[in-house]
Each structure stands twice: as C-alpha cells, then as structure tokens.
Amino acid sequence: MVEQLDGPRVPAARGTARHLVVLLHGYGANGDDLIGLADAWREMLPHAVFVAPNAPQTVPGTAFGRQWFPLRAAGFGDAEQMMLDASARVATAAPTMHAFLDSELMRHNLAPSALGLVGFSQGTMLALHVGVRRPVPVAAVVGYSGIFARSSEPLARELPPILLSHGDADEVVPVTALFDAAPALGDAGASVRWHIAPGIGHGIDPESLYLGGRFLADHLA
C-alpha cells in the first residue's frame, strides 16, 4: 500500500529551487524533529528546498510519535538485533517513500539527480535502503546514527555517494553499526565517507551537522 506523506517544508533561500533535500526522522519522532536542519544548511544550499515528511504510522502508545516501519523495542541498544529486525521490515516502507520522492521532484520540476536524502536513526535505515535503489542515482545520502539493513531487493547499477556519521557514545544504535554499514556499502560499489563523533550519544553534534551540509553542498553542486 502506497500512503500519502506530507510534513514541514522550507523553501529555497534564493530564487527557484534547483535541489531537493528530504529529511527522514527517527523512530518516535516526526518531521518537526529534523526540519530544523534546513536552517543550519540553507547558507550552504541556498537553492535547495527542504521537506521533512511525517512517517505514515503512529508509534503505539504515543500521541505524536511516528514510525516508518515497526521496530521491536527490545532491539534498541543491540545493533545486530536491530539490523535483523529492520532487514525484515524496511522494504515495506520503500514503495511509499519512492512515490513521495517522485512526487516532490515533480512538484519542483527537478531531475531525479537533484535529490539529496538525509536520515536520522530509523530514517537512516530507510534513506540507505531507498537511496541505493533509485533508478537514477540521487546526488548524495547522509545517514546519522543509523543502520544499513540488508534486503533481498537488488541494488541499482550505480550507487550514490554516502556519508555516515555516528556518535561513539550512542546508547540507542551502537557505533558498531557504522563499522558494519561502511564496508558493506563500499563493497556494493558506493563511495562512502564516515565520521565518528567522540562523546556524542544518539544525536547530531555541530561538527557532524556541518559535515553533512558540506557533503550535500559538494555533491548537489
């Protein structure tokens, strides 16, 4: 089932939009949680329009928390268990996300290659899954504090450049997830850069924020 997505948006700082940056929030959050990244990056990406869609499913027991796909809470803090769990479920969210990306590119009259994907935590799982399977490669994928979930779905022939960033004190998704994802994506043919933020937990510190914006600006340019 392909569901309709929407969420907060920030227009291009200057002129007509030339790029689209889609921000995918983590488990239990919503689009408001990541749209603030646009303020940090607008100077580096003055011709980019930003959108942070709300995931289609409500997290049980919460009023505003959303999820791209269900995760077992018992998996939190165990990177291997989370990867196994996500691998079985992430593909279910992919059709809705592909449809949303296509509609947003059409909305702004942009080519598929003018797209940058950014994810945090569960949003990174989805960004990586979708980003390496787009028929036309996206310009770049930035993944914060996430996991590369394996899937039987084939990868695209050409993969986008990817930046992975992770705090070494992450108590929710252990930093070992980065050491699994980076070589796996590299072996698949992607150009991968990675950054470990010392002393940072499950969040985005200023240095990682800057590096993500710079990575997007370099590749969207």
C-alpha positions in Angstrom: 0.0 0.0 0.0 1.4 3.4 -1.0 0.4 6.0 1.6 0.3 9.8 1.1 3.1 11.7 3.0 3.5 15.3 4.0 5.3 17.3 6.5 7.0 20.7 7.2 8.8 22.4 4.4 11.4 25.2 4.0 11.6 27.0 0.6 14.8 27.8 -1.2 16.7 30.7 0.4 17.4 32.2 -3.0 15.5 32.0 -6.3 13.9 29.0 -7.8 14.6 25.6 -6.3 17.4 23.7 -8.0 17.8 20.9 -5.5 15.5 18.9 -3.1 16.7 17.7 0.3 14.4 15.2 2.0 14.9 14.7 5.8 13.8 11.4 7.3 13.2 11.5 11.0 13.8 8.7 13.5 11.5 6.3 15.3 9.1 8.0 17.7 9.7 11.5 16.2 8.1 13.4 13.3 9.0 15.8 10.6 9.3 18.7 13.0 12.3 16.9 14.6 14.5 17.3 11.5 13.2 20.3 9.6 15.5 22.5 11.7 18.5 21.1 9.8 17.3 23.3 6.9 18.2 26.5 8.9 21.7 25.1 9.5 22.2 24.3 5.9 20.4 27.0 3.9 23.5 29.1 3.6 25.5 26.2 2.1 22.5 25.1 0.0 20.8 28.4 -1.0 18.9 26.9 -3.9 17.6 23.8 -2.1 14.1 23.3 -0.9 13.8 21.1 2.2 10.9 18.8 3.2 10.7 16.5 6.3 7.8 14.1 5.8 6.0 12.6 8.7 6.2 8.8 8.7 2.8 7.2 8.0 2.5 5.0 11.1 1.8 6.1 14.7 4.1 4.6 17.3 1.7 2.7 19.7 1.2 4.4 23.0 2.3 7.9 21.8 0.3 10.9 20.7 2.7 12.4 18.1 5.5 9.7 17.6 5.7 8.2 14.1 7.5 5.3 12.6 8.5 4.3 9.1 8.0 0.7 10.0 7.6 -1.2 13.3 10.7 -2.0 15.4 10.8 -4.1 18.5 11.9 -2.0 21.4 13.9 -4.9 22.7 16.3 -4.4 19.8 17.3 -0.9 21.0 21.0 -0.9 22.0 21.7 -4.1 20.1 22.9 -3.2 16.7 22.8 -6.8 15.4 19.2 -7.3 16.6 18.1 -4.0 15.2 19.7 -4.8 11.8 17.9 -8.2 11.7 14.6 -6.6 12.7 14.9 -3.7 10.2 16.0 -6.0 7.4 12.7 -7.9 7.7 10.6 -4.7 7.6 12.3 -1.8 5.9 11.3 -2.9 2.4 7.6 -2.4 3.4 8.2 1.3 3.7 10.1 1.7 0.4 7.2 2.0 -2.1 5.6 4.9 -0.1 8.9 6.7 0.1 9.8 6.2 -3.6 6.3 7.6 -4.6 6.9 10.6 -2.3 10.3 11.4 -3.7 8.9 11.2 -7.3 6.0 13.5 -6.4 8.3 16.0 -4.7 10.7 16.1 -7.7 7.7 16.6 -10.0 6.3 19.3 -7.7 9.5 21.4 -8.1 10.2 20.4 -11.7 13.5 18.8 -10.7 15.5 15.9 -12.2 16.0 12.8 -10.1 19.7 13.6 -9.8 18.8 16.8 -8.0 17.8 14.9 -4.8 19.7 14.6 -1.5 18.5 12.2 1.1 19.2 12.7 4.8 18.2 10.3 7.6 18.5 10.0 11.3 18.3 6.6 13.1 15.3 4.8 11.6 15.2 7.4 8.9 18.8 6.5 8.0 17.7 2.9 7.6 15.1 4.0 5.1 17.3 6.6 3.4 20.0 4.0 2.8 17.6 1.3 1.6 15.9 3.7 -0.9 19.0 5.7 -1.8 20.9 2.7 -3.2 17.9 1.5 -5.2 16.7 4.6 -7.1 16.8 4.1 -10.9 18.6 7.4 -11.3 21.2 7.9 -8.5 20.4 10.6 -6.0 23.1 13.2 -5.6 24.0 12.1 -2.1 22.8 10.3 1.0 23.7 11.4 4.5 23.0 9.0 7.3 23.2 9.9 11.0 23.2 7.3 13.8 21.6 4.5 11.7 21.9 1.0 10.3 22.3 -0.4 6.8 19.6 -3.1 6.8 20.2 -5.9 4.4 17.5 -6.8 1.9 16.9 -9.2 -0.9 15.9 -6.4 -3.2 18.6 -5.7 -5.9 20.7 -2.6 -5.7 20.8 -0.1 -8.5 23.6 -0.4 -11.0 25.1 3.0 -9.9 25.1 4.0 -6.3 25.2 7.5 -4.8 28.0 8.9 -2.6 27.2 8.3 1.0 28.3 10.0 4.3 27.7 8.1 7.5 28.1 9.9 10.9 27.7 8.3 14.3 28.4 9.2 17.9 30.7 6.8 19.7 28.6 7.1 22.9 25.3 6.2 21.1 23.3 4.1 23.6 20.4 3.5 21.2 22.1 2.4 18.0 25.7 1.4 18.9 28.5 2.9 16.8 29.4 -0.7 15.7 26.5 -0.2 13.2 28.7 2.2 11.3 31.6 -0.3 11.1 29.1 -2.7 9.6 27.5 -0.3 7.1 30.5 1.5 5.7 32.4 -1.6 4.3 29.1 -3.3 3.2 28.1 -0.2 1.2 31.6 0.2 -0.2 31.7 -3.4 -1.3 28.4 -2.8 -3.1 30.0 -0.1 -5.1 29.2 3.1 -3.2 31.7 5.8 -2.4 31.4 6.0 1.4 32.8 8.6 3.8 32.3 8.3 7.5 32.7 10.3 10.7 32.7 9.3 14.3 31.7 12.0 16.8 33.6 11.5 20.1 31.5 11.6 23.2 28.2 12.0 21.3 25.2 9.9 22.0 22.1 9.4 19.9 22.1 12.8 18.3 23.8 15.2 15.9 26.5 17.4 17.2 27.6 20.7 15.4 30.6 19.1 13.7 28.5 16.3 12.2 25.9 18.8 11.2 28.4 20.9 9.3 30.0 17.9 7.6 26.6 16.7 6.5 25.7 20.0 5.0 29.0 20.4 3.3 28.7 16.9 1.8 25.3 17.7 0.4 26.5 21.0 -1.0 29.5 19.5 -2.7 27.6 16.7 -4.4 24.4 18.7 -5.3 26.7 21.4 -6.8 
